[in-house]
Amino acid sequence: MMRDDDAVVMIWSTYPDAAAAEEAARALVEARLAACAVLLPTIASIYRWEGRIEKAEEVGLLLKTTRARARETRAALERDHPYDVPAALTLSVEAASAAYGAWVVAETTPLVP
């Protein structure tokens, strides 16, 4: 039986361009904070910022990690993000296959030196 901390979650964010999103993705996977990062092609975001309605082209980033690593993953994402107020949303996953869940757990478990 899988522990609740081993449950797969996804973290959503957006970046100003593909290079910034890829740099973040690689760093988070290399640090074992995410098992996988999916870069979504250019998306349009419409939002209110400093009293004005804005529209920006961005790249979406979806990170796959565990509930146990989500807080640390979000903190690293926010610390290194180019935006002043980045989206760093943890999304629950209703279900994942046992094999995929085990892979995510294995890939986000820190290596013992």
SULVENFEN-V592001 format. One record per backbone hydrogen bond with DSSP energy under -0.5 kcal/mol. CO is the residue of the C=O (numbers start at 1). NH is the residue of the N-H. Records with the same first field share a line. If there is no record, write none. Layout:
# SULVENFEN-V592001
CO: NH + NH
This chain:
# SULVENFEN-V592001
3: 6
4: 7
5: 68
7: 67
8: 93
9: 65
10: 91
11: 63
12: 89
13: 61
15: 59
17: 21
18: 22
19: 23
20: 24
21: 25
22: 26
23: 27
24: 28
25: 29
26: 30
27: 31
28: 33 + 34
29: 32
36: 64
37: 39
38: 40 + 62
40: 60
41: 60
43: 45 + 58
45: 56
47: 49 + 54
49: 52
52: 49 + 54
54: 47
56: 45
58: 43
59: 15
60: 40
61: 13 + 63
62: 38
63: 11 + 65
64: 35 + 36
65: 9
66: 69 + 70
67: 70 + 71
69: 73
70: 74
71: 75
72: 76
73: 77
74: 78
75: 79
76: 80
77: 81
78: 81
83: 86
88: 90
89: 12 + 91
91: 10
92: 94
97: 101
98: 102
99: 103
100: 104
101: 105
102: 106
103: 107
104: 108
105: 108 + 109
106: 109
108: 110
111: 113
